[in-house]
Amino acid sequence: MAEDVKVRVIPLLCPECGRSLPAGEHDVIFHCADCDLAVEIEDGKLARRELRHLAGQGEVRLPFWIFPFRVDSSEGSVRTVPEYRLLAGVVATGSDAERSGPPLLFVPACSFATTPLHVRAGRLLTLQQPVLAVDRSKPVGIEPIVFREPDARIMGQSILLATVTVERKRNRLFLEGFSGSLGKGRLATIPFADRGGKLYHAGMNLEL
Ligand SMILES: [Zn+2]
């Protein structure tokens, strides 16, 4: 007789309102739009996850993991936004005040059609180093969250490297010494306007 395989089925119900949570095939974090609450299955139980919504205009809310980071390379270490801008070879744009504290790495928690698009979205947001303002109102809905924090950490390394100037990436010594250390990730949604299939963020003048 075959051994019994224990399969535990966890009811996907919102811990707040008790309604069943919408769950797509690849979703890993579930969102109750009524309660604006996110949960993840952890050790066979539903655990709440902090989810913030960043301010901005647009009806499509894309979830991102946001990690504070530092970079160590043959050129020294990078711990601030101005230092990171030098490393990435970008100048600050817009009239926004520079964010203080460590630079932030943006890794999409939703899926894009292809890996290059996924990296591109993370790369563009990371290069922007936007000042983050939280929107307290409840969003209508958010795009499915299909990557957990550990997955996002791994993808984050490629995204971080993708933001570094091509000249530096041609330097073998630089690449060999390159390492990014990520702090604790936070999950946040960022609004984009749907412009006939392209997603646009007005504040950052960014098209995905
Ligand atoms: Zn609920």
Boltz pocket constraint, residues with backbone or C-beta under 6 A from the ligand:
constraints:
  - pocket:
      binder: B
      contacts: [[A, 14], [A, 15], [A, 16], [A, 17], [A, 18], [A, 19], [A, 32], [A, 33], [A, 34], [A, 35], [A, 36], [A, 37]]
      max_distance: 6.0
